[in-house]
Each structure stands twice: as C-alpha cells, then as structure tokens.
Amino acid sequence: MIHTPNETFMRAPVGTFCVVGTSFLWCASPSLAGAYLWGRQSEAETREILDLFDHGMRAMRPSFDMILDTRGVDAVDPLPLGILFSWMVARMGHLAQRIRLQACIIPEGPIGLLLTGLMPVTGQTQPYRIFTDAAQAFAVVAGDEGARLCADVERIAEPLRGVPREVRRTRELLEARLDVSFDEVSRALGMSPRSLQRVLGRHGTSFHDEVVAVRLSRAQGLLRSGDLKLAEIGARVGISERALGLLFRAKTGLTPAEWRKQQRG
C-alpha cells in the first residue's frame, strides 16, 4: 500500500493508506479496509477519520470487511468518544448492510474494556469480533493473506508512531499540497518558523528534506503507473526535467528512465 493524500484516499482508496494525526486508514482491496489508532485522538482527528471513512466506503464493494486496531490507544477523551458514538448510531442500518465483519483489536486493560463496550450499546450494527492478538484478527478476516497484510500494516505503523506531531503534520501538509510554504506550515502548527525549524532539526530532518522526500515519492508513483514524459513528471512535482534527473541520481543512483525500467522489469 502506498501513502496518498487524504483527498485521494476519499476518491480511490484501494491499495493506499492516509494518515490523520495519531491514526491512519488503509485499504488493501475493495473488500478489506482498516484503521490503526494510537496515542490520544482529538475531536478534529476523530471527525476527519470518520469523514474519510464515509467517502472511502463508496469505493468499496457492497459488502466488505474492516479491521480496527486500537492497541496503541493510551487514553480516550469523552468528547471524541461521543462523536464516534453519535456517528455509529446515525449509521446503524447502513453499517449493518455494508460491513460483513469488523475485527476489533483492543489493548488489554481498562481502555480495552471501554472500547469493547462501545459496540453493543449502539444497538444492532455490523457483526464484529474482539481480539487482543493482531495476527489472529488478520488471519480470521484475510485468511492465508492475513500474515502478510498484518506485517504490511505494522510496517506502516512503526515509523508513524515514533514521529512527533510537528514532523507528522508537516508531512501531511506537503502531501496535500507540495507547494505549501514553510511559513504556512508553521502557522498551521501555531509555531514560529524558527521554532519549527528547531523541532525538525532535533528529529534529524528539515523542511527542505521533507519537500524532497514527498517530491521523490510522488515522482516515483508517476513513473511507476504511467508513461508521462520526464519533463511533465518534473513539472507535476515542481522541478525541471534536469532537476528531476539529479534528484533520482542522488537518491537512487539511477536516472528516472532507468528507475522506471527497473520497476517495470
């Protein structure tokens, strides 16, 4: 699965994942999607996750499976929980029709008990099963593909869970709009540019490094999936054809054309 901007996930989620604060949504196929949550979700994050799910669900098959992994959640605030509860109640009938099975992976302890109790109190919604072991949940839902898919989701989660909010939000804003300025990002985070620069530096990165990473990832996606000319790909990621070649040489040791040939081979 590839990382995609939230707007793209809404339209075409299959084969992609998108990040929202301390969570990400993923979609492995038209019949299987999921969410991975950790930390402490805010009201804004909860609303955005639910909005993404509402839109992304339109691209799924009439009946599909869901895997919700909440093992990393370490606190639950009443207001986000109330938003989730209201959303589930309002969509009871629709969820019961669309979701064939929801596997809920919960942490052990009080938070797990709280999350377990949320499902039945909303009334008759989709069929669900509770697990504390992720491998078992994926095996039940995805069968022989479960182990591979579980590993894929864990690989996505591992670096995200260790990324501080400032770095994660910078990446999200760049994914949404590659030409976003450093000043715009710092304002969105409620920080001065100098403070944001220090935070990024403490975590071994910079705004320039993050722009380059998103630019490379987007160019690789275009090279892999189509036959656009290199000049057009460069224009789409905001650089010249020559700069695109220098970028690929520096990061992959190959020219863009060589990299595309290697991927397709």
HELIX and SHEET records of a PDB file:
HELIX    1   1 ASN A    6  ARG A   11  1                                   6    
HELIX    2   2 GLU A   43  GLY A   56  1                                  14    
HELIX    3   3 MET A   57  ALA A   59  5                                   3    
HELIX    4   4 PRO A   78  ALA A   90  1                                  13    
HELIX    5   5 MET A   92  ARG A   98  1                                   7    
HELIX    6   6 PRO A  110  VAL A  121  1                                  12    
HELIX    7   7 ALA A  134  ALA A  142  1                                   9    
HELIX    8   8 GLY A  143  GLU A  145  5                                   3    
HELIX    9   9 GLY A  146  ARG A  161  1                                  16    
HELIX   10  10 ARG A  165  ALA A  176  1                                  12    
HELIX   11  11 PHE A  182  ALA A  188  1                                   7    
HELIX   12  12 PRO A  193  ARG A  202  1                                  10    
HELIX   13  13 PHE A  207  SER A  225  1                                  19    
HELIX   14  14 LEU A  230  ARG A  236  1                                   7    
HELIX   15  15 GLU A  241  THR A  252  1                                  12    
HELIX   16  16 PRO A  256  ARG A  264  1                                   9    
SHEET    1   A 7 ILE A   2  HIS A   3  0                                        
SHEET    2   A 7 THR A  16  VAL A  19  1                                        
SHEET    3   A 7 SER A  23  SER A  29 -1                                        
SHEET    4   A 7 LEU A  32  GLY A  39 -1                                        
SHEET    5   A 7 PHE A  64  VAL A  73  1                                        
SHEET    6   A 7 ILE A  99  ILE A 105  1                                        
SHEET    7   A 7 TYR A 128  PHE A 131  1                                        
END                                                                             
